[in-house]
Amino acid sequence: MEALYSSAYLQVTCRKDGVATLTLSRSQVHNAFDDTMIAELITQLQALAAHPQIRLLIINGEGKHFSAGADLTWMQRMASATHQDNMADAGQLATLLQTVNDFPHPVIGQVHGAAYGGAVGLVACCDIAVATPKASFCLSEVKLGLVPAVISPYVIQAIGPRAARRYFLTAESFDAVIAEQLGLVHLVCEADELATTTERFIQRLLNNGPHALQAAKQLIANVAYHPISPELVRYTQQLIADIRTSAEGQEGMQAFLTKRPPEWHLNEHAKVAQGQPENDSNTARSE
């Protein structure tokens, strides 16, 4: 495990297989966000996105909670700031969320304890979110006379407008089971199984073509909530043609046909560890 960055706010490490972990490390304030932490997160996420060896990112929190949301001292400071300063400050949070949402590689969120306010937005931006049964979520902004404005596009995409009508307005907390039902998290597991559950997701993702994973993320962004227009159909045709004729696409198909692992497999035992047959003839074809 290589340490890439360390501060009073964040810890960033990377494994030899290209799995990076970004840990929120302000446990003394339950990993609450302030402007310094947001700036560091943006910088480190951009560095990880540009790192040639990174294939996957884990985001988690140190201590008892994932994140309690906004730091109260920061909120008090911004309440007395000018409208222009508040616009700039909100812009930084918007940049953070977009940077996570648009991260070129898969992002897995590990949630334990509280995930409140802006932390719910952070979870919504992860491609895969795993939570422990005692994790709790709350969009508490209206209690303070505020609204979850900047995080709303991502949270509403995750839980839908109907659920948002309830939880944005009531500011009630909800548990991990409800979060899973709403689509905010994908899987709930016991705390002592969080690491092994995450590892299973990691191995499944590392089995897949790195460029194909990036293209799949972009495909979702380009297709979701858009009408099925001639332009969209043309885009999907172009994409599959590009992928099929790419070096990675050719390698993947040849590996499948010759019953060997493709060259991007860093762990030759990954399939076996997942309980999958080494030569799976039922693999879905790309269309």
C-alpha positions in Angstrom: 0.0 0.0 0.0 1.5 3.3 -1.1 0.6 6.6 0.6 0.0 9.2 -2.0 -1.2 12.1 0.2 -1.8 12.8 3.9 -3.1 15.8 5.8 -5.3 16.7 8.7 -8.3 16.3 6.4 -7.6 13.4 4.0 -5.6 10.3 3.6 -5.0 8.9 0.1 -3.4 5.5 -0.5 -3.0 3.2 -3.5 -2.6 -0.6 -3.9 -0.4 -2.2 -6.4 -3.4 -3.2 -8.5 -4.4 0.4 -9.0 -7.1 0.6 -6.3 -6.9 4.0 -4.6 -8.6 4.8 -1.3 -9.5 8.4 -0.3 -10.3 8.6 3.4 -12.0 11.6 5.1 -9.9 12.0 8.2 -11.4 14.7 10.4 -12.8 12.2 12.8 -12.7 14.8 15.6 -15.6 16.6 13.9 -17.1 13.5 12.3 -15.5 14.2 9.0 -17.6 17.4 8.5 -16.8 19.4 5.3 -15.4 22.9 5.3 -13.9 24.9 2.5 -10.4 23.6 3.1 -11.5 20.0 3.0 -13.5 20.6 -0.2 -10.5 22.2 -1.9 -8.2 19.3 -0.8 -10.8 16.8 -2.1 -11.0 18.5 -5.5 -7.2 18.6 -5.8 -6.7 15.0 -4.8 -9.5 13.7 -7.0 -8.1 15.5 -10.0 -4.7 14.1 -9.3 -6.1 10.6 -9.0 -8.1 11.0 -12.2 -4.9 11.9 -14.0 -2.8 9.2 -12.4 -1.9 6.6 -15.0 -2.0 3.6 -12.7 -5.3 4.2 -11.0 -8.2 1.9 -12.0 -10.7 2.3 -9.2 -11.4 4.6 -6.2 -12.8 3.9 -2.8 -14.2 6.8 -0.7 -14.7 6.2 3.0 -14.5 8.0 6.4 -12.3 7.6 9.4 -13.8 7.1 12.9 -17.4 6.6 13.9 -19.1 8.3 10.9 -18.7 8.7 7.1 -19.4 12.4 7.3 -21.7 14.7 9.4 -22.1 17.1 6.4 -21.2 20.7 6.7 -18.9 22.0 9.4 -20.8 24.3 11.7 -18.0 26.8 12.0 -17.8 27.0 8.2 -21.6 27.5 7.9 -21.5 30.3 10.5 -18.7 32.0 8.5 -20.6 31.7 5.2 -23.8 33.0 6.8 -22.1 36.3 7.4 -20.3 36.4 4.1 -21.5 38.3 1.0 -23.8 36.9 -1.7 -20.8 36.8 -4.1 -18.7 34.9 -1.6 -21.5 32.4 -1.1 -21.8 31.9 -4.8 -18.1 31.2 -5.0 -18.3 28.8 -2.0 -21.2 26.9 -3.5 -19.3 26.7 -6.7 -16.5 24.8 -4.9 -19.0 22.3 -3.6 -20.5 21.9 -7.0 -17.0 21.3 -8.5 -16.4 18.6 -5.9 -19.6 16.8 -6.6 -19.1 17.0 -10.3 -15.5 15.8 -10.0 -16.7 12.7 -8.1 -19.6 12.1 -10.4 -17.4 12.4 -13.5 -14.4 10.6 -12.1 -13.2 8.5 -15.1 -12.9 5.2 -13.1 -15.4 3.4 -11.0 -16.0 4.9 -7.5 -17.2 2.9 -4.6 -18.5 4.6 -1.5 -18.2 2.8 1.9 -20.7 4.3 4.3 -20.9 3.7 8.1 -22.4 5.9 10.8 -23.9 9.2 9.8 -24.0 10.6 6.2 -25.8 13.9 6.5 -26.4 16.8 4.2 -23.6 17.2 1.7 -22.4 13.7 2.5 -25.6 12.3 1.0 -24.7 14.1 -2.2 -21.2 12.6 -2.1 -22.7 9.1 -1.7 -25.1 9.8 -4.6 -22.1 10.6 -6.8 -20.5 7.2 -6.3 -21.0 4.5 -8.9 -21.5 1.9 -6.2 -22.4 2.5 -2.6 -22.1 0.0 0.2 -23.5 0.7 3.7 -23.5 -0.9 7.1 -26.9 -1.5 8.8 -26.3 1.2 11.4 -25.6 3.8 8.7 -28.0 6.7 8.8 -28.8 9.4 6.2 -30.4 12.8 6.5 -31.1 15.7 4.2 -31.3 18.1 7.2 -30.9 21.5 5.5 -34.5 22.7 6.0 -34.1 22.4 9.7 -31.6 25.3 9.4 -33.8 27.3 7.0 -31.7 26.1 4.1 -32.1 23.7 1.1 -30.0 20.9 -0.3 -29.5 22.9 -3.5 -26.1 22.0 -4.8 -26.4 18.3 -4.1 -30.0 18.1 -5.4 -29.2 17.0 -9.0 -27.3 14.0 -7.8 -29.5 13.0 -4.9 -32.7 13.3 -7.0 -31.1 11.2 -9.7 -30.4 8.6 -7.1 -33.6 8.5 -5.1 -36.1 10.1 -7.6 -38.3 13.2 -7.2 -41.0 11.4 -5.3 -38.7 10.3 -2.4 -37.0 13.7 -2.6 -40.4 15.4 -1.9 -40.5 13.5 1.4 -36.9 13.6 2.6 -36.0 17.1 1.4 -39.1 18.5 3.2 -39.2 16.5 6.4 -35.5 16.4 7.1 -36.1 13.1 8.8 -33.3 10.6 9.0 -33.5 7.2 7.3 -31.5 4.0 7.8 -29.5 1.9 5.4 -32.4 -0.4 4.5 -34.5 2.6 3.4 -31.4 4.0 1.6 -31.1 0.7 -0.3 -34.8 0.7 -1.2 -34.5 4.3 -2.5 -31.5 3.4 -4.6 -29.1 5.7 -2.7 -27.0 2.6 -1.7 -26.7 -0.6 -3.6 -26.0 -3.1 -0.8 -26.2 -3.2 3.0 -23.8 -5.5 4.8 -22.6 -6.0 8.4 -19.8 -3.8 9.6 -17.3 -6.7 9.8 -18.2 -7.6 6.2 -17.7 -4.2 4.7 -14.1 -4.8 3.6 -14.8 -8.2 2.1 -18.0 -7.0 0.4 -16.1 -4.1 -1.1 -13.3 -6.4 -2.2 -15.8 -8.5 -4.1 -16.9 -5.4 -6.0 -13.3 -4.5 -6.6 -12.4 -7.8 -8.1 -15.4 -7.8 -10.4 -14.5 -4.3 -11.6 -10.8 -5.2 -12.1 -11.9 -8.1 -14.3 -13.4 -5.7 -16.8 -11.7 -3.7 -19.5 -10.4 -0.4 -18.0 -11.3 1.7 -21.1 -14.7 -0.2 -21.4 -15.5 0.9 -17.8 -14.7 4.5 -18.6 -16.8 4.3 -21.8 -19.7 2.6 -19.8 -19.7 5.5 -17.3 -19.8 8.0 -20.1 -22.5 6.0 -21.9 -24.8 6.2 -18.8 -24.3 10.0 -18.5 -25.0 10.5 -22.2 -28.1 8.3 -22.4 -29.9 8.7 -19.1 -32.9 11.0 -19.2 -32.4 11.9 -22.8 -35.0 11.2 -25.5 -34.3 8.4 -27.9 -33.5 10.7 -30.8 -31.7 9.8 -34.1 -28.7 11.5 -32.7 -28.7 9.4 -29.6 -29.1 6.2 -31.6 -26.3 7.3 -33.9 -24.1 7.9 -30.8 -24.7 4.4 -29.5 -23.9 2.8 -32.9 -20.7 4.8 -33.1 -19.7 3.9 -29.6 -20.1 0.1 -30.0 -18.3 0.3 -33.4 -15.4 2.2 -31.8 -15.2 -0.2 -28.8 -15.3 -3.3 -30.9 -12.5 -2.1 -33.2 -10.4 -0.7 -30.3 -7.3 -2.5 -29.0 -9.0 -3.4 -25.7 -12.2 -4.6 -27.5 -10.1 -6.8 -29.8 -8.1 -8.2 -26.9 -11.3 -8.9 -24.9 -12.9 -10.8 -27.7 -9.8 -12.8 -28.5 -9.3 -13.7 -24.8 -12.9 -14.8 -24.6 -12.7 -16.9 -27.8 -9.4 -18.5 -26.8 -10.5 -19.1 -23.2 -7.7 -17.1 -21.6 -7.7 -14.1 -19.2 -7.4 -10.7 -21.0 -4.2 -8.8 -20.5 -5.8 -6.3 -18.1 -6.4 -9.1 -15.5 -4.1 -8.1 -12.6 -5.3 -10.9 -10.5 -5.5 -14.2 -12.4 -7.5 -15.8 -9.5 -10.1 -13.1 -9.3 -12.8 -15.0 -11.1 -12.3 -18.1 -8.9 -12.4 -15.9 -5.8 -15.8 -14.6 -6.9 -17.1 -18.1 -7.4 -17.2 -17.8 -11.2 -16.0 -20.4 -13.6 -12.7 -19.5 -15.3 -14.2 -20.0 -18.7 -17.7 -18.6 -18.6 -19.3 -19.3 -22.0 -22.5 -17.4 -21.0 -20.8 -14.0 -21.0 -23.2 -11.4 -22.5 -22.2 -10.2 -25.9 -21.9 -6.4 -26.4 -24.6 -4.9 -28.5 
